[in-house]
Amino acid sequence: MSRSYTHKVDKNKIITCNILGVDIAAINMEWLLEFTIKYIKDLSGDYMCVSNVHTTITSYENEHYCAIQNGGIMAIPDGGPLALIGQKRGYKNMNRIAGPSYLEEILKISVSNGWKHYLYGSTEETLKKLRITLEEKYPGLQIVGMYSPPFRPISDEEDKEIVSKINQAKPDFIWVGLGAPKQEHWMAAHQGRIHGFMVGVGAAFDYLAGNIKRAPQWMQKTNMEWFYRLIQDPKRLFRRYFHTNTKFIWYAIIRGE
């Protein structure tokens, strides 16, 4: 993480609710969209975390990762339980903001605002599929670059080349789909080095490319999307959900930390 980085936007403008050490933005989608439109140029070089129960418990157990969650311009409540706790603590306007939903809302207004996008993460196959899907759905959308990083450590020289390619493309947004905690580590390491607003959106690329189906709206609104994902990928997610959800209930709800 760039410790010398100075935010161009005053973070004091953002109301937060501290949950297990993470300053979760006590906001809703409407507020975030207005904020983005107003400050997008000043957000260049900064990043935003899309936080849920898993990332919050990971932060609680890992001081460095917690600093990364708090080191961007903000951490938004992607997890429904985060928003519910915020509301119970008096932040009545705090609602869940799912990463894929924020991405889609930004895409809807991108052409009229002339915004450019860079897609970083996932596989080449998914990125190609995603590009076709988005350009069909949003005619005139400017996707100025895509990169699927290798599944191995990247050398300093390779990293410099990647940063150079992204900066030459001059995107307004860099959507980072590496999954947590990898995407947050990547954004923090490139804070101030990349020209554009970095947003970690996890599985959003797979959702929008059609590789994975999102839960029905009623499940999203009742904070049951995690259960829908569990049904889709029980082998990978059961242990994670059991581990993080039980700890979250104990620390954040019962103990009120």
ZAMARGU-4260 file (C-alpha; in steps of 0.2 Angstrom, whole numbers, plus 5000, padded with zeros to 4 digits):
<rodrens>
0) 5000/5000/5000 | 5006/5017/4996 | 5008/5025/5013 | 5013/5042/5006 | 4997/5043/4995
5) 4986/5058/4998 | 4968/5057/4994 | 4962/5071/4982 | 4944/5069/4989 | 4941/5073/5007
10) 4937/5057/5016 | 4928/5066/5029 | 4914/5069/5017 | 4910/5051/5018 | 4900/5045/5034
15) 4906/5028/5040 | 4901/5014/5052 | 4916/5005/5060 | 4912/4986/5060 | 4926/4975/5066
20) 4939/4988/5063 | 4933/4992/5045 | 4926/5009/5041 | 4911/5004/5030 | 4903/5018/5021
25) 4886/5022/5028 | 4878/5026/5011 | 4867/5020/4997 | 4868/5017/4979 | 4860/5034/4975
30) 4873/5043/4986 | 4887/5033/4978 | 4882/5037/4960 | 4881/5056/4964 | 4898/5055/4973
35) 4906/5046/4958 | 4899/5058/4945 | 4905/5073/4955 | 4923/5067/4959 | 4928/5054/4946
40) 4942/5065/4940 | 4949/5067/4958 | 4947/5049/4961 | 4960/5044/4948 | 4974/5035/4957
45) 4963/5030/4971 | 4953/5014/4975 | 4937/5008/4982 | 4934/4991/4991 | 4918/4982/4989
50) 4917/4974/5007 | 4907/4959/5013 | 4907/4948/5028 | 4922/4938/5021 | 4933/4953/5019
55) 4927/4961/5036 | 4932/4945/5045 | 4948/4944/5036 | 4952/4962/5041 | 4948/4958/5059
60) 4961/4944/5059 | 4974/4953/5048 | 4980/4970/5053 | 4988/4973/5036 | 4973/4969/5026
65) 4962/4980/5037 | 4973/4994/5033 | 4971/4991/5015 | 4952/4990/5017 | 4953/5007/5026
70) 4966/5014/5014 | 4956/5018/4999 | 4943/5032/4997 | 4930/5020/5005 | 4924/5003/5008
75) 4906/5000/5003 | 4894/4988/5010 | 4892/4974/4998 | 4887/4962/5011 | 4869/4964/5017
80) 4873/4960/5035 | 4885/4975/5035 | 4871/4987/5030 | 4859/4979/5043 | 4871/4982/5057
85) 4874/5000/5051 | 4855/5003/5051 | 4854/4995/5069 | 4868/5007/5074 | 4858/5022/5068
90) 4864/5024/5050 | 4846/5023/5042 | 4852/5027/5025 | 4865/5013/5024 | 4860/5000/5011
95) 4868/4986/5003 | 4878/4991/4987 | 4883/4975/4977 | 4899/4977/4967 | 4890/4970/4951
100) 4876/4982/4953 | 4887/4997/4955 | 4897/4992/4940 | 4880/4990/4930 | 4874/5007/4936
105) 4890/5015/4930 | 4890/5007/4913 | 4872/5014/4911 | 4878/5032/4912 | 4895/5030/4904
110) 4892/5034/4886 | 4883/5050/4891 | 4898/5055/4902 | 4911/5049/4890 | 4919/5038/4903
115) 4932/5025/4898 | 4934/5008/4906 | 4948/4995/4908 | 4945/4977/4913 | 4958/4969/4924
120) 4957/4951/4930 | 4948/4934/4926 | 4952/4924/4911 | 4955/4930/4893 | 4940/4919/4887
125) 4929/4928/4900 | 4935/4945/4896 | 4932/4943/4877 | 4914/4936/4881 | 4911/4951/4893
130) 4917/4964/4881 | 4905/4958/4867 | 4891/4957/4880 | 4894/4974/4887 | 4896/4983/4870
135) 4880/4975/4864 | 4871/4980/4879 | 4878/4998/4880 | 4881/5004/4862 | 4895/5017/4862
140) 4903/5010/4878 | 4922/5013/4878 | 4932/4998/4884 | 4949/5004/4881 | 4959/4989/4887
145) 4958/4972/4895 | 4971/4961/4904 | 4970/4944/4911 | 4985/4942/4923 | 4994/4925/4924
150) 4991/4913/4938 | 5009/4916/4945 | 5018/4930/4953 | 5021/4945/4942 | 5039/4952/4941
155) 5043/4970/4944 | 5047/4972/4925 | 5030/4964/4920 | 5021/4975/4933 | 5028/4991/4926
160) 5023/4986/4908 | 5005/4983/4914 | 5004/4999/4923 | 5011/5008/4908 | 4998/5000/4896
165) 4984/5004/4908 | 4990/5022/4909 | 4992/5024/4891 | 4974/5019/4888 | 4968/5033/4900
170) 4953/5025/4908 | 4942/5033/4920 | 4938/5016/4929 | 4949/5001/4931 | 4937/4987/4936
175) 4948/4974/4946 | 4940/4956/4946 | 4953/4946/4955 | 4943/4941/4970 | 4946/4945/4988
180) 4959/4947/4996 | 4970/4947/4980 | 4961/4962/4971 | 4962/4973/4987 | 4981/4970/4989
185) 4983/4974/4970 | 4974/4990/4971 | 4983/4996/4987 | 5000/4992/4979 | 4995/5002/4964
190) 4987/5017/4973 | 4994/5033/4965 | 5003/5023/4951 | 4988/5020/4940 | 4978/5034/4932
195) 4960/5030/4935 | 4948/5024/4948 | 4951/5006/4954 | 4936/4996/4960 | 4937/4978/4966
200) 4922/4969/4960 | 4925/4951/4963 | 4915/4939/4953 | 4906/4953/4943 | 4915/4949/4927
205) 4908/4931/4928 | 4890/4938/4932 | 4890/4950/4917 | 4898/4938/4905 | 4885/4925/4909
210) 4896/4912/4916 | 4887/4913/4933 | 4869/4918/4936 | 4865/4931/4950 | 4852/4927/4962
215) 4834/4932/4959 | 4830/4950/4964 | 4820/4944/4979 | 4835/4935/4986 | 4846/4950/4983
220) 4834/4961/4992 | 4832/4949/5007 | 4851/4947/5009 | 4850/4929/5003 | 4862/4931/4988
225) 4876/4922/4998 | 4865/4906/4999 | 4861/4906/4980 | 4880/4907/4977 | 4883/4893/4990
230) 4871/4882/4980 | 4880/4886/4964 | 4898/4882/4971 | 4896/4872/4988 | 4913/4864/4987
235) 4922/4881/4987 | 4911/4891/4997 | 4904/4880/5011 | 4919/4881/5022 | 4922/4899/5019
240) 4904/4904/5023 | 4904/4893/5038 | 4920/4900/5045 | 4917/4918/5041 | 4898/4919/5045
245) 4899/4911/5062 | 4913/4922/5067 | 4904/4937/5060 | 4888/4933/5070 | 4899/4931/5086
250) 4910/4946/5085 | 4899/4959/5076 | 4881/4954/5081 | 4883/4946/5098 | 4898/4956/5105
255) 4894/4971/5095 | 4912/4975/5089
</rodrens>
